[in-house]
Amino acid sequence: MKVFLAGATGVIGARLLPKLLAAGHAVTAMTRRQESAARLESAGATPVVCDVYDREWLHRAVAAAGPEVVIHQLTSLPRRIHPRRVPKQLAATNRVRTEGTANLVAAAVGAGARRIVAQSIAFAHRPEREGLKTEADPLFLDPPTRYRPLINAVAELERLTTGTEAIEGVALRYGYFYGPGTIYGPGGSFLEDVRKRRVPIVGRGGGVFSFIDLDDAADATIAALDSPEGIYQIVDDQPAPLREWLPEFARAAGAAPPPRVPRWLGRLVAGWYGIYMMELQRGISNARAKDRLGWQPSQPSWREGFRRLLADRDG
């Protein structure tokens, strides 16, 4: 089928594009940078240089591609995220998830596309009970005031994607990406910080992380091209608390064990968002994605995934 891929040069877009082409899809690949166009063309895609905020040009670009499905993988994330600075650092991505998504959905509808598949996140739930969160559990829409734009942007992306009557919508709530080009991979900021013992276990380290290998995330995205509409959580089979996975990650990286700090000190250094991640967040269920997408992660556990990713410790 004809696919319009927005965000083709991003961390997941770069893994997704060759899989789409290998599956026989005709892909128009959107990038903001002219210098990326030749690389996309050499990969086998039809490149288009466009800014998602230029509504007129975006509508023309999508209409010219004539896609059956539009895939939204656009973000604007910094290479290093500091929890205390998250509200400012994620402001650009909040805009992508709201204004950018609205523009892309409108362009897809105007071009007569059948479906839009959009990138959401699996770590925005209200941390109100133990156990794995499902798609039916509420988002954390009332965090401290400074952080509300983050969750509101996720909610708006999902509303625009799945609630626009003129087009089928699928929102994929990806877990924490790991793989080449991510913060956890060789050259990544998190890996660097762990090796320098800058990432502690805060308090009990009870915050539960749900990871996903980049290739598994890309495979789930392809499965969503023909799935039932709705929201799906794309994570591996073993959500794990910080106190469990961080020492394993450090060991795989050839680093010393992470330090431990009391919760009050962690909050002082990392702020509320850091405490949410390290102490409060809950694990995510992938049962619905397995059932309705017919998808299984090839890396069911972050344990093996981290070891494989970090096998070359000098990488």
BELLINSUL-V642858 format. One record per pair of residues at least 6 apart in sequence whose ideal C-beta (glycine too) atoms are under 8 Angstrom apart, sorted by sequence separation. I is the first residue (numbers start at 0). J is the second residue. If there is no record, write none. Layout:
# BELLINSUL-V642858
((I	J) (I	J))
This chain:
# BELLINSUL-V642858
((6	12) (7	13) (20	26) (30	36) (40	46) (50	56) (51	57) (141	147) (162	168) (177	183) (178	184) (179	185) (181	187) (182	188) (183	189) (184	190) (192	198) (249	255) (250	256) (288	294) (289	295) (298	304) (19	26) (39	46) (49	56) (50	57) (81	88) (140	147) (142	149) (161	168) (176	183) (177	184) (180	187) (182	189) (183	190) (249	256) (266	273) (4	12) (7	15) (49	57) (61	69) (80	88) (107	115) (124	132) (142	150) (160	168) (161	169) (175	183) (182	190) (223	231) (249	257) (260	268) (265	273) (266	274) (269	277) (7	16) (30	39) (37	46) (80	89) (159	168) (160	169) (161	170) (189	198) (265	274) (298	307) (16	26) (36	46) (140	150) (160	170) (246	256) (4	15) (28	39) (35	46) (36	47) (49	60) (77	88) (104	115) (125	136) (139	150) (140	151) (246	257) (285	296) (4	16) (16	28) (36	48) (76	88) (103	115) (124	136) (125	137) (138	150) (219	231) (245	257) (262	274) (265	277) (35	48) (47	60) (76	89) (124	137) (125	138) (126	139) (157	170) (265	278) (28	42) (124	138) (125	139) (140	154) (156	170) (219	233) (4	19) (33	48) (123	138) (124	139) (125	140) (138	153) (12	28) (28	44) (30	46) (32	48) (47	63) (75	91) (76	92) (123	139) (138	154) (262	278) (2	19) (26	43) (27	44) (28	45) (29	46) (30	47) (31	48) (47	64) (75	92) (100	117) (216	233) (26	44) (27	45) (28	46) (29	47) (30	48) (31	49) (74	92) (215	233) (7	26) (26	45) (27	46) (28	47) (29	48) (30	49) (31	50) (45	64) (75	94) (8	28) (25	45) (27	47) (29	49) (75	95) (215	235) (7	28) (74	95) (2	24) (4	26) (7	29) (8	30) (20	42) (51	73) (73	95) (211	233) (1	24) (2	25) (3	26) (4	27) (6	29) (7	30) (16	39) (20	43) (209	232) (211	234) (212	235) (0	24) (1	25) (2	26) (3	27) (4	28) (5	29) (8	32) (20	44) (210	234) (211	235) (0	25) (2	27) (4	29) (17	42) (209	234) (210	235) (1	27) (3	29) (16	42) (17	43) (73	99) (123	149) (209	235) (8	35) (123	150) (7	35) (16	44) (71	100) (209	238) (8	38) (73	103) (123	153) (208	238) (8	39) (29	60) (207	238) (208	239) (7	39) (71	103) (181	213) (207	239) (208	240) (27	60) (120	153) (175	208) (177	210) (180	213) (207	240) (208	241) (69	103) (119	153) (174	208) (175	209) (176	210) (177	211) (178	212) (179	213) (206	240) (207	241) (210	244) (174	209) (175	210) (176	211) (177	212) (178	213) (205	240) (206	241) (241	276) (174	210) (175	211) (177	213) (178	214) (204	240) (205	241) (208	244) (241	277) (7	44) (27	64) (69	106) (119	156) (174	211) (176	213) (204	241) (205	242) (241	278) (69	107) (119	157) (134	172) (173	211) (204	242) (7	46) (27	66) (117	156) (203	242) (204	243) (4	44) (117	157) (176	216) (201	241) (66	107) (69	110) (119	160) (200	241) (204	245) (61	103) (200	242) (69	112) (117	160) (173	216) (239	282) (51	95) (62	106) (66	110) (68	112) (71	115) (74	118) (238	282) (57	102) (61	106) (65	110) (67	112) (68	113) (69	114) (70	115) (71	116) (73	118) (115	160) (171	216) (200	245) (238	283) (5	51) (52	98) (57	103) (60	106) (61	107) (64	110) (65	111) (66	112) (67	113) (68	114) (69	115) (70	116) (71	117) (72	118) (200	246) (52	99) (58	105) (62	109) (67	114) (68	115) (69	116) (70	117) (71	118) (198	245) (51	99) (54	102) (58	106) (61	109) (62	110) (68	116) (115	163) (171	219) (57	106) (61	110) (171	220) (234	283) (236	285) (52	102) (234	284) (235	285) (51	102) (54	105) (58	109) (61	112) (115	166) (117	168) (119	170) (121	172) (232	283) (234	285) (51	103) (54	106) (58	110) (114	166) (115	167) (117	169) (119	171) (120	172) (121	173) (122	174) (171	223) (193	245) (232	284) (233	285) (113	166) (114	167) (115	168) (116	169) (117	170) (118	171) (119	172) (120	173) (121	174) (122	175) (232	285) (112	166) (113	167) (114	168) (115	169) (116	170) (117	171) (119	173) (169	223) (247	301) (251	305) (15	70) (93	148) (97	152) (100	155) (104	159) (108	163) (114	169) (116	171) (118	173) (193	248) (204	259) (232	287) (233	288) (247	302) (251	306) (93	149) (96	152) (100	156) (104	160) (193	249) (231	287) (232	288) (253	309) (15	72) (96	153) (108	165) (169	226) (200	257) (231	288) (244	301) (248	305) (251	308) (252	309) (3	61) (90	148) (93	151) (94	152) (97	155) (101	159) (108	166) (172	230) (174	232) (194	252) (196	254) (199	257) (200	258) (201	259) (202	260) (244	302) (247	305) (251	309) (86	145) (93	152) (96	155) (97	156) (100	159) (104	163) (107	166) (169	228) (170	229) (171	230) (172	231) (174	233) (193	252) (194	253) (196	255) (198	257) (199	258) (200	259) (201	260) (202	261) (203	262) (253	312) (12	72) (86	146) (89	149) (92	152) (96	156) (100	160) (168	228) (169	229) (170	230) (171	231) (172	232) (173	233) (174	234) (194	254) (199	259) (200	260) (201	261) (202	262) (231	291) (236	296) (252	312) (3	64) (11	72) (85	146) (167	228) (168	229) (169	230) (170	231) (172	233) (173	234) (174	235) (193	254) (196	257) (199	260) (201	262) (231	292) (233	294) (235	296) (244	305) (248	309) (86	148) (104	166) (169	231) (171	233) (190	252) (196	258) (229	291) (237	299) (239	301) (1	64) (3	66) (9	72) (86	149) (201	264) (202	265) (235	298) (236	299) (237	300) (1	65) (2	66) (5	69) (6	70) (9	73) (85	149) (193	257) (201	265) (227	291) (235	299) (236	300) (237	301) (1	66) (2	67) (3	68) (5	70) (6	71) (7	72) (9	74) (183	248) (226	291) (235	300) (237	302) (0	66) (1	67) (2	68) (3	69) (4	70) (5	71) (6	72) (199	265) (226	292) (235	301) (0	67) (1	68) (2	69) (3	70) (5	72) (6	73) (161	228) (226	293) (0	68) (2	70) (4	72) (5	73) (6	74) (161	229) (201	269) (208	276) (161	230) (206	275) (219	288) (223	292) (235	304) (206	276) (222	292) (206	277) (222	293) (201	273) (202	274) (206	278) (208	280) (222	294) (157	230) (201	274) (204	277) (205	278) (206	279) (207	280) (209	282) (219	292) (204	278) (205	279) (206	280) (207	281) (208	282) (209	283) (202	277) (203	278) (207	282) (219	294) (201	277) (202	278) (218	294) (200	277) (201	278) (218	297) (215	296) (215	297) (214	297) (215	298) (212	296) (214	298) (211	296) (212	297) (122	208) (212	298) (122	209) (121	209) (71	160) (210	301) (212	304) (208	301) (210	304) (134	229) (134	230) (134	231) (5	103) (134	232) (133	232) (132	232) (80	182) (79	182) (3	107) (78	182) (116	220) (3	110) (11	118) (116	223) (131	238) (80	188) (116	224) (3	112) (79	188) (174	283) (78	188) (114	224) (119	230) (121	232) (172	283) (6	118) (121	233) (121	234) (114	228) (190	309) (183	305) (185	308) (177	301) (184	308) (185	309) (146	271) (183	308) (184	309) (145	271) (146	272) (185	311) (177	304) (143	271) (177	305) (186	314) (142	271) (179	308) (185	314) (178	308) (177	308) (142	275) (72	220) (126	275) (132	281) (70	220) (131	281) (132	282) (130	281) (131	282) (132	283) (133	284) (129	281) (130	282) (131	283) (132	284) (126	279) (128	281) (131	284) (133	286) (134	287) (122	276) (126	280) (133	287) (126	281) (68	224) (124	280) (124	281) (122	280) (124	283) (122	283) (11	173) (121	283) (14	178) (11	176) (10	176) (13	180) (10	178) (10	180) (10	181) (83	268) (85	270) (83	269) (82	269) (83	270) (85	272) (82	270) (83	272) (82	272) (83	273) (82	273) (82	276) (18	214) (14	213) (18	217) (22	221) (14	214) (18	218) (11	213) (14	216) (15	217) (19	221) (10	213) (14	217) (18	221) (11	216) (15	220) (11	217) (15	221) (11	220) (2	224) (0	224))
